[in-house]
Amino acid sequence: MLHTWGSALTHHPHVHMVVPGGGIALDGTRWISTRPAFLLPVRVLGKLFCRLFLTRLIQLFDAGKLAFFGSLASLAERRAFLRHLAPVRKTRWVVYAKAPFAGPEAVLAYLSRYTHRIAISNRRLISFDEKGVTLRYKDYRRDGPEHQSVMTLATDEFIRRFMSHVLSRGFHRIRHYGLLASSSRKANLARARALLEVAAPPDEAILEKPVDLRPPCPNCGGHMIIIETFERWRQPRAPPDILRRSRRLRHEPA
């Protein structure tokens, strides 16, 4: 799942991934689990990520998609750019991996809050006026009560930060691979449950949300909310046609 924002609406692109602790054998006859308290070798992953990241970065440079300004303007020359990256290759790239404190349920609950969430929710907005937009954010450089802070952004800066998190055309916030790939998800999950001897969940039809029969609003498209119901034969009546015509005549210009 792609997540692009920080608490202060800054551009902080990163990806959350849910990885199963095992998989179905190639012949489909058994489930292969990872070793206890081990998912993958983090040092190998760090080297692999370093190589892939720098390779892609150089490809972007060669394609003319990187620009350098100010004190970094000299990096526009390819040799200078490569010399600048050389020490990075020798640095150990750290991959931090650990088991979740509260188990996988807590991880899924955390990620579920971001699947269809925008960069900022209404509850973090305090006020907006001619001075700008005031909002709450988390300052991760501070601990204690100062962790929760307040900032005011100029209106154009607030809009700029917010719009930087609107995905470009062709981007998708959520993607599925492996066991959950859309083309084979149903068969893979059924096979995994059989191999792990796990009962299938209740019928999905029972868990479906009831159909909302409320009529849509002609302006915003949202569902209309019923605020009052009139008894039969007591509905409010519109004024007679002759009265409406007389009102139109009185308002017409001479």
C-alpha positions as CSV (number, residue, x, y, z in Angstrom):
1,M,0.0,0.0,0.0
2,L,1.4,3.4,-1.0
3,H,1.6,6.0,1.7
4,T,2.9,9.4,0.6
5,W,2.3,11.8,3.5
6,G,3.8,12.6,6.9
7,S,1.8,14.1,9.8
8,A,2.6,17.6,8.7
9,L,1.5,16.9,5.1
10,T,5.1,16.8,4.0
11,H,6.1,14.5,1.1
12,H,7.1,11.3,2.6
13,P,6.5,8.4,0.2
14,H,6.9,4.9,1.5
15,V,5.2,1.5,1.0
16,H,3.6,-0.7,3.6
17,M,3.7,-4.4,2.8
18,V,2.0,-7.4,4.4
19,V,4.1,-10.5,3.8
20,P,2.9,-14.0,4.8
21,G,5.2,-16.1,7.0
22,G,5.3,-18.9,4.4
23,G,3.8,-20.0,1.1
24,I,2.5,-22.9,-1.0
25,A,5.1,-25.3,-2.4
26,L,5.5,-25.2,-6.2
27,D,3.9,-28.6,-6.5
28,G,1.0,-27.4,-4.4
29,T,1.2,-30.3,-1.9
30,R,2.3,-28.6,1.2
31,W,2.6,-25.3,3.0
32,I,6.2,-24.1,3.7
33,S,6.5,-22.0,6.8
34,T,9.4,-19.7,7.7
35,R,11.6,-20.4,10.6
36,P,10.3,-19.2,14.0
37,A,11.1,-15.5,14.5
38,F,12.7,-15.3,11.1
39,L,11.3,-14.0,7.8
40,L,14.3,-13.0,5.6
41,P,18.0,-12.1,5.9
42,V,18.0,-8.4,6.6
43,R,21.7,-7.8,5.6
44,V,21.1,-9.5,2.2
45,L,18.0,-7.4,1.8
46,G,19.9,-4.2,2.6
47,K,22.5,-4.9,-0.1
48,L,19.8,-5.8,-2.6
49,F,17.9,-2.7,-1.9
50,C,21.0,-0.5,-2.2
51,R,21.9,-1.9,-5.6
52,L,18.3,-1.6,-7.0
53,F,17.9,1.9,-5.6
54,L,21.2,3.3,-7.0
55,T,20.7,1.5,-10.4
56,R,17.3,3.1,-10.8
57,L,18.6,6.5,-9.6
58,I,21.3,6.4,-12.3
59,Q,18.7,5.4,-14.9
60,L,16.7,8.5,-14.0
61,F,19.8,10.6,-14.3
62,D,20.6,9.3,-17.8
63,A,17.0,9.9,-18.8
64,G,17.3,13.5,-17.9
65,K,14.7,13.3,-15.1
66,L,16.9,14.6,-12.3
67,A,17.6,18.3,-11.8
68,F,20.2,19.9,-9.5
69,F,20.2,23.5,-8.2
70,G,22.1,25.7,-5.9
71,S,25.1,24.0,-4.2
72,L,24.2,20.8,-6.0
73,A,24.4,22.2,-9.5
74,S,27.8,20.6,-10.1
75,L,26.1,17.1,-9.9
76,A,24.5,17.7,-13.2
77,E,27.8,16.4,-14.8
78,R,27.7,12.6,-14.9
79,R,31.1,11.9,-13.5
80,A,30.5,14.2,-10.5
81,F,27.2,12.5,-10.0
82,L,28.7,9.0,-9.9
83,R,31.6,10.2,-7.6
84,H,28.9,11.5,-5.3
85,L,27.2,8.1,-5.2
86,A,30.4,6.1,-4.7
87,P,30.6,6.4,-0.9
88,V,26.9,5.4,-0.6
89,R,27.7,2.0,-2.2
90,K,30.1,1.2,0.6
91,T,27.7,2.2,3.3
92,R,25.8,-0.5,5.0
93,W,22.1,0.0,4.3
94,V,20.2,-1.0,7.3
95,V,16.9,-2.9,7.0
96,Y,15.0,-2.8,10.3
97,A,12.8,-5.9,10.8
98,K,11.1,-7.1,13.9
99,A,8.0,-9.0,14.9
100,P,4.9,-6.8,15.8
101,F,4.5,-6.2,19.5
102,A,0.8,-6.9,19.5
103,G,0.7,-9.6,16.8
104,P,-0.4,-9.5,13.2
105,E,-3.9,-8.4,14.2
106,A,-2.5,-5.0,15.4
107,V,-0.6,-4.6,12.1
108,L,-3.6,-5.2,10.0
109,A,-5.7,-2.8,12.1
110,Y,-3.1,-0.1,11.7
111,L,-2.8,-0.5,7.9
112,S,-6.6,-0.7,7.5
113,R,-6.8,2.9,8.7
114,Y,-4.8,4.1,5.7
115,T,-6.3,2.0,2.8
116,H,-8.9,4.7,1.8
117,R,-7.7,7.6,3.9
118,I,-6.7,11.0,2.6
119,A,-3.7,13.0,3.7
120,I,-5.5,14.7,6.6
121,S,-8.7,14.1,8.4
122,N,-11.2,16.8,9.5
123,R,-10.5,16.1,13.2
124,R,-7.0,17.5,12.8
125,L,-8.2,20.7,11.3
126,I,-8.5,23.4,14.0
127,S,-9.5,26.5,12.1
128,F,-9.0,28.4,8.9
129,D,-9.2,32.1,8.2
130,E,-7.4,34.9,6.3
131,K,-4.2,34.0,8.1
132,G,-4.2,30.4,6.9
133,V,-5.1,26.9,8.0
134,T,-4.3,25.7,11.5
135,L,-3.9,22.0,12.1
136,R,-2.6,19.4,14.6
137,Y,0.4,17.3,13.7
138,K,2.9,14.9,15.4
139,D,6.4,16.2,15.9
140,Y,8.5,13.0,16.0
141,R,11.6,15.0,17.1
142,R,10.0,15.6,20.5
143,D,8.7,13.4,23.3
144,G,6.1,13.9,25.9
145,P,3.3,16.5,25.6
146,E,5.2,18.4,22.9
147,H,4.8,15.4,20.6
148,Q,1.4,16.7,19.7
149,S,2.0,20.2,18.1
150,V,0.0,22.8,16.2
151,M,1.0,24.7,13.1
152,T,-0.5,27.3,10.8
153,L,0.1,27.1,7.1
154,A,-0.6,29.8,4.5
155,T,-3.6,28.8,2.4
156,D,-1.7,28.3,-0.8
157,E,1.0,26.2,1.1
158,F,-1.7,24.0,2.7
159,I,-3.3,23.4,-0.8
160,R,0.2,22.7,-2.3
161,R,1.0,20.1,0.4
162,F,-2.4,18.5,0.2
163,M,-2.4,18.2,-3.6
164,S,1.1,16.7,-3.6
165,H,-0.5,13.5,-2.2
166,V,-3.1,13.2,-5.0
167,L,-1.9,10.2,-7.0
168,S,-0.9,10.8,-10.6
169,R,-2.8,9.1,-13.4
170,G,-1.8,5.4,-13.6
171,F,-0.8,5.1,-10.0
172,H,-2.7,2.8,-7.6
173,R,-2.6,3.1,-3.9
174,I,-3.2,-0.6,-3.2
175,R,-1.8,-3.6,-5.2
176,H,-2.0,-7.3,-4.6
177,Y,0.6,-9.9,-5.4
178,G,1.4,-13.6,-4.8
179,L,-1.4,-15.4,-2.8
180,L,-3.7,-12.4,-3.1
181,A,-3.2,-11.7,-6.8
182,S,-6.6,-11.0,-8.2
183,S,-6.3,-13.7,-11.0
184,S,-5.8,-16.6,-8.6
185,R,-6.8,-15.2,-5.2
186,K,-9.8,-17.5,-4.6
187,A,-8.0,-20.7,-5.5
188,N,-4.8,-19.8,-3.6
189,L,-6.6,-18.9,-0.4
190,A,-8.7,-22.1,-0.6
191,R,-5.6,-24.2,-1.1
192,A,-3.7,-22.5,1.7
193,R,-6.6,-23.1,4.1
194,A,-6.7,-26.7,3.2
195,L,-3.0,-27.2,3.7
196,L,-3.1,-25.3,7.0
197,E,-6.3,-27.1,8.1
198,V,-8.0,-23.7,8.7
199,A,-11.7,-23.4,8.4
200,A,-13.0,-21.1,5.7
201,P,-14.7,-17.9,6.9
202,P,-18.5,-17.5,7.0
203,D,-20.3,-17.1,3.7
204,E,-19.3,-13.8,2.2
205,A,-22.8,-13.1,1.2
206,I,-23.8,-12.9,4.8
207,L,-21.0,-10.4,5.5
208,E,-21.9,-8.1,2.6
209,K,-23.2,-4.6,3.5
210,P,-26.9,-4.1,3.0
211,V,-27.9,-2.2,-0.1
212,D,-28.5,1.5,0.7
213,L,-31.8,2.3,-0.9
214,R,-31.7,6.0,0.0
215,P,-31.9,8.2,-3.2
216,P,-28.7,10.1,-4.3
217,C,-28.4,13.8,-3.9
218,P,-28.6,15.5,-7.3
219,N,-25.7,17.9,-6.4
220,C,-23.0,15.9,-4.6
221,G,-24.1,12.3,-5.4
222,G,-24.2,11.3,-1.7
223,H,-27.1,9.6,-0.1
224,M,-30.0,11.8,1.0
225,I,-30.7,11.8,4.7
226,I,-34.4,11.7,5.8
227,I,-35.0,14.4,8.3
228,E,-38.8,14.2,8.5
229,T,-41.6,11.9,7.3
230,F,-45.1,13.2,6.7
231,E,-48.2,11.1,7.4
232,R,-50.4,10.2,4.4
233,W,-52.7,13.1,3.2
234,R,-50.7,15.5,5.4
235,Q,-47.8,16.3,3.0
236,P,-47.0,20.0,2.6
237,R,-48.5,21.3,-0.6
238,A,-47.0,23.7,-3.1
239,P,-48.8,26.9,-3.8
240,P,-51.4,26.8,-6.6
241,D,-50.3,27.3,-10.2
242,I,-52.2,30.6,-10.5
243,L,-50.4,31.9,-7.4
244,R,-47.0,30.9,-8.8
245,R,-47.8,32.6,-12.1
246,S,-48.8,35.8,-10.4
247,R,-45.6,35.9,-8.5
248,R,-43.6,35.4,-11.6
249,L,-45.4,38.3,-13.3
250,R,-44.8,40.6,-10.3
251,H,-41.0,39.9,-10.5
252,E,-40.7,40.3,-14.3
253,P,-39.1,43.6,-15.4
254,A,-41.4,46.2,-16.9
